[in-house]
Amino acid sequence: MSGRVRWVRGGEAFVERLVGDVITLRSTVPSPPGSRIEGTLDDPPAVVVRVKVHVSRKVAEGKFEIHARLLDATREVMERLALEAGTAAPGS
């Protein structure tokens, strides 16, 4: 499992942490607070990941940490993201 999310608008991110419906991603592109971004989790079967950004900050050249809330996440998506982040699925 790679935990890689490929953004629809370009770039990619890696799942770092998931607590409830709050996710932390390490992204190659920034996204302003309040923006909604969509991507696809690479590992088969691919699932759509949609988030609303709370914080986006530069942590290194070409690397951004994004704190966001998951939007419309199904149980399947939450379980997959929890696995990628190495945390227990919500409600487990």
C-alpha positions, 0 to 999 in steps of 0.5 A: 500500500502506498497511500498515494492520492493523485489529485484531479487537478495535478500533483499527488499527496500521501496519507499521513494521519487520519483521526475521525474525518480529519486527514493530514496529507503530504502534498506536492501542491498547495491548496488554500483553506476553504478549497475543496479538492478531489483525488483518487487513492492509487492502490486497487481498487481505486477510490475517490477522496474528496476533502475540504482544506483547513490548513495548507503550509509549506514544509519543504521545497515542493512539499506541503502539509494539508490538514483537511476534513473528508467530504462524502466519505463512505465507510469503504473510503474511511477504512482504506484511508485508515489502513493507509495512515496506519490507524484503526478505522473509525468506529473499530 
